[in-house]
């Protein structure tokens, strides 16, 4: 960790590095980043089991109607993400939707 933190401090987007040791082997709980945000928005992290439970639970209770609900949840979320990415792009001085997407995508992929 010591060597990697020196490298990370050289990256312009790294503001702070904190090291902690997990209380339980193989379980890392972030107690520093509450509330977790991206920009001004709160971030919600769900484990795969939770998402699977939502999808399967809706399907069991509502049958094929669950697929319609899931479609519209995804559709509406996509619209909101699009608006958010457009605003972020504009804040960065990027106008073209494809440029916004590629810049945001590259920023999220670059360590």
Rosetta silent file (secondary structure, phi, psi, omega in degrees, C-alpha in Angstrom):
SEQUENCE: XXXXXXXXXXXXXXXXXXXXXXXXXXXXXXXXXXXXXXXXXXXXXXXXXXXXXXXXXXXXXXXXXXXXXXXXXXXXXXXXXXXXXXXXXXXXXXXXXXXXXXXXXXXXXXX
SCORE:     score description
SCORE:     0.000 S_00000001
   1 L     0.000  -37.886 -176.407    0.000    0.000    0.000 S_00000001
   2 H   -59.562  -47.132 -179.694    2.789    2.407    0.825 S_00000001
   3 H   -65.996  -40.788 -178.325    4.312    2.296   -2.680 S_00000001
   4 H   -70.120  -32.192 -179.683    0.964    2.498   -4.444 S_00000001
   5 H   -68.356  -31.559  176.476   -0.176    5.465   -2.334 S_00000001
   6 H   -65.789  -40.788  177.886    2.876    7.447   -3.492 S_00000001
   7 H   -64.558  -42.724 -177.282    1.920    6.749   -7.118 S_00000001
   8 H   -67.196  -33.770  179.794   -1.701    7.713   -6.483 S_00000001
   9 H   -64.831  -21.717  178.197   -0.767   10.997   -4.830 S_00000001
  10 L   -78.589  -15.877  179.678    0.837   12.000   -8.128 S_00000001
  11 L   -79.904  131.665 -173.649   -2.507   11.653   -9.931 S_00000001
  12 L   -63.446  -26.550 -176.687   -4.321   14.976  -10.124 S_00000001
  13 L   -88.684   -4.305  178.260   -7.745   13.519   -9.280 S_00000001
  14 L   -85.405  117.397 -178.429   -6.613   11.824   -6.043 S_00000001
  15 L   -94.364  -36.805 -174.565   -7.560   14.091   -3.150 S_00000001
  16 L  -156.974  145.521  175.983   -6.888   11.873   -0.164 S_00000001
  17 L  -127.800  126.568  176.362   -5.691    8.367    0.649 S_00000001
  18 L  -123.673  138.707  178.531   -6.574    6.620    3.883 S_00000001
  19 L  -109.010  138.254  175.126   -5.392    3.180    4.864 S_00000001
  20 L  -144.144  155.063  178.954   -7.341    0.889    7.122 S_00000001
  21 L  -105.357  132.266 -179.481   -7.131   -2.724    8.152 S_00000001
  22 L   -65.846  143.514  177.231  -10.288   -4.851    7.935 S_00000001
  23 L   -75.553  -28.605  179.422  -11.718   -6.117   11.210 S_00000001
  24 E  -122.837  131.708  179.411  -12.798   -9.340    9.519 S_00000001
  25 L   -51.665  131.629  176.345  -10.636  -11.194    6.971 S_00000001
  26 L    68.740   15.527  176.627  -11.849  -10.587    3.393 S_00000001
  27 E  -127.371  112.367  178.697  -14.473   -8.003    4.440 S_00000001
  28 L  -107.930  121.015  177.268  -13.766   -4.366    3.682 S_00000001
  29 L  -115.269  123.562 -178.306  -16.236   -1.806    5.000 S_00000001
  30 L   -83.688  104.932  178.800  -15.723    1.795    3.954 S_00000001
  31 L   -99.170    2.417 -176.962  -16.291    3.931    7.025 S_00000001
  32 L   -96.172  -28.367 -166.911  -14.615    7.024    5.527 S_00000001
  33 L  -100.414   24.554 -179.564  -16.800    7.852    2.519 S_00000001
  34 L   -87.755  131.169   -6.669  -20.226    8.379    4.055 S_00000001
  35 L   -80.731  143.610  178.472  -22.229    9.592    2.336 S_00000001
  36 L   -73.425  126.967 -177.181  -20.857    8.126   -0.881 S_00000001
  37 E  -136.994  156.948  165.522  -21.394   10.585   -3.738 S_00000001
  38 E  -125.445  115.595 -172.695  -20.562   11.217   -7.357 S_00000001
  39 L    64.014 -126.997  179.138  -20.734   14.933   -7.928 S_00000001
  40 L   -97.904    3.102 -174.576  -23.750   16.144   -5.970 S_00000001
  41 E   -99.792  137.873  172.659  -25.605   12.821   -6.176 S_00000001
  42 E   -68.919  145.690  179.741  -25.752   10.140   -3.486 S_00000001
  43 L  -111.370  137.192  176.777  -24.569    6.740   -4.661 S_00000001
  44 L  -115.009  127.045  177.743  -26.267    3.482   -3.762 S_00000001
  45 L  -112.009  123.924  176.371  -24.266    0.269   -4.006 S_00000001
  46 L  -117.497  138.626  175.454  -26.154   -3.013   -4.092 S_00000001
  47 L   -74.392  160.537 -179.230  -24.556   -6.414   -4.130 S_00000001
  48 H   -54.898  -39.401 -178.773  -25.447   -8.856   -6.869 S_00000001
  49 H   -60.083  -37.944  179.289  -27.544  -10.901   -4.438 S_00000001
  50 H   -67.299  -45.131  178.111  -29.770   -7.905   -3.748 S_00000001
  51 H   -62.665  -44.831  179.062  -30.354   -7.141   -7.413 S_00000001
  52 H   -59.800  -41.211  178.740  -31.015  -10.831   -8.107 S_00000001
  53 H   -63.447  -41.315  178.103  -33.511  -10.888   -5.232 S_00000001
  54 H   -62.768  -49.379 -177.815  -35.360   -7.842   -6.574 S_00000001
  55 H   -62.946  -51.661 -177.684  -35.567   -9.254  -10.099 S_00000001
  56 H   -68.181  -37.559  178.731  -36.549  -12.777   -9.091 S_00000001
  57 H   -64.224  -43.217  176.719  -38.898  -11.605   -6.342 S_00000001
  58 H   -62.922  -43.242 -179.482  -40.783   -9.339   -8.726 S_00000001
  59 H   -62.158  -42.228  179.786  -40.975  -12.123  -11.306 S_00000001
  60 H   -65.005  -39.719 -175.258  -42.329  -14.598   -8.733 S_00000001
  61 H   -84.715  -33.560 -172.654  -44.954  -12.189   -7.418 S_00000001
  62 H  -113.833   -5.326 -179.189  -45.986  -10.389  -10.610 S_00000001
  63 L    64.949 -139.744 -176.191  -45.170  -12.837  -13.395 S_00000001
  64 L   -67.598  -18.107  176.455  -44.571  -11.292  -16.804 S_00000001
  65 H   -62.212  -27.976  179.369  -45.687   -7.869  -15.512 S_00000001
  66 H   -61.515  -35.166  179.457  -42.347   -7.729  -13.674 S_00000001
  67 H   -64.693  -37.568  177.209  -40.542   -7.584  -17.025 S_00000001
  68 H   -65.862  -44.137  178.400  -42.521   -4.483  -17.973 S_00000001
  69 H   -61.672  -46.620 -179.661  -41.704   -2.844  -14.646 S_00000001
  70 H   -62.161  -38.342  177.901  -38.021   -3.738  -14.981 S_00000001
  71 H   -60.038  -49.607 -176.517  -37.970   -2.362  -18.526 S_00000001
  72 H   -70.639  -32.306  174.249  -39.389    0.985  -17.437 S_00000001
  73 H   -61.703  -47.100  178.202  -37.150    1.191  -14.371 S_00000001
  74 H   -64.528  -41.126  179.625  -34.136    0.707  -16.646 S_00000001
  75 H   -60.943  -50.765 -179.097  -35.523    3.091  -19.267 S_00000001
  76 H   -64.908  -39.855  177.162  -36.143    5.888  -16.766 S_00000001
  77 H   -61.685  -42.221  178.312  -32.775    5.319  -15.069 S_00000001
  78 H   -60.404  -41.598  177.026  -31.091    5.543  -18.476 S_00000001
  79 H   -61.451  -44.420  179.610  -32.807    8.865  -19.194 S_00000001
  80 H   -64.295  -42.835  176.988  -31.650   10.258  -15.841 S_00000001
  81 H   -61.324  -40.973  178.580  -28.091    9.020  -16.394 S_00000001
  82 H   -60.116  -45.969  178.072  -28.149   10.611  -19.846 S_00000001
  83 H   -61.293  -42.846 -179.810  -29.236   13.972  -18.409 S_00000001
  84 H   -63.876  -43.557  179.872  -26.576   13.725  -15.719 S_00000001
  85 H   -67.420  -36.522  177.576  -23.844   12.844  -18.224 S_00000001
  86 H   -62.291  -45.407  178.527  -24.950   15.664  -20.524 S_00000001
  87 H   -62.947  -43.023  178.064  -24.681   18.168  -17.658 S_00000001
  88 H   -60.458  -43.971  177.998  -21.291   16.773  -16.657 S_00000001
  89 H   -60.534  -44.917  178.994  -20.116   17.065  -20.260 S_00000001
  90 H   -62.545  -40.109  177.159  -21.337   20.648  -20.487 S_00000001
  91 H   -62.348  -29.460  178.563  -19.568   21.463  -17.216 S_00000001
  92 L   -88.985   -1.365 -179.881  -16.385   20.062  -18.804 S_00000001
  93 L    82.264   22.121 -179.709  -16.962   22.091  -21.983 S_00000001
  94 L  -106.980  127.737 -176.657  -17.899   19.078  -24.129 S_00000001
  95 L  -102.912  -39.103 -174.396  -20.932   19.486  -26.398 S_00000001
  96 L   -70.903  128.647  178.787  -21.081   16.379  -28.591 S_00000001
  97 H   -56.209  -39.502  179.955  -22.990   13.458  -26.985 S_00000001
  98 H   -69.044  -34.599  176.448  -20.497   10.919  -28.348 S_00000001
  99 H   -68.311  -39.970  177.510  -17.575   12.964  -26.980 S_00000001
 100 H   -58.656  -49.615 -178.599  -19.305   13.224  -23.598 S_00000001
 101 H   -60.144  -47.116 -176.390  -19.790    9.454  -23.505 S_00000001
 102 H   -67.971  -36.958  179.307  -16.212    8.665  -24.540 S_00000001
 103 H   -68.438  -44.691  179.754  -14.662   11.165  -22.087 S_00000001
 104 H   -65.245  -42.614  179.712  -16.784    9.966  -19.152 S_00000001
 105 H   -62.125  -44.347  179.560  -16.133    6.338  -20.098 S_00000001
 106 H   -64.944  -39.847  178.759  -12.383    6.949  -20.340 S_00000001
 107 H   -63.128  -36.666 -179.072  -12.328    8.742  -16.987 S_00000001
 108 H   -76.447  -22.904 -179.186  -14.089    5.816  -15.323 S_00000001
 109 H   -90.886  -23.934 -176.799  -11.724    3.263  -16.884 S_00000001
 110 L   -79.997  127.749  178.999   -8.435    5.058  -16.248 S_00000001
 111 L   -74.129    0.000    0.000   -6.840    4.216  -12.910 S_00000001
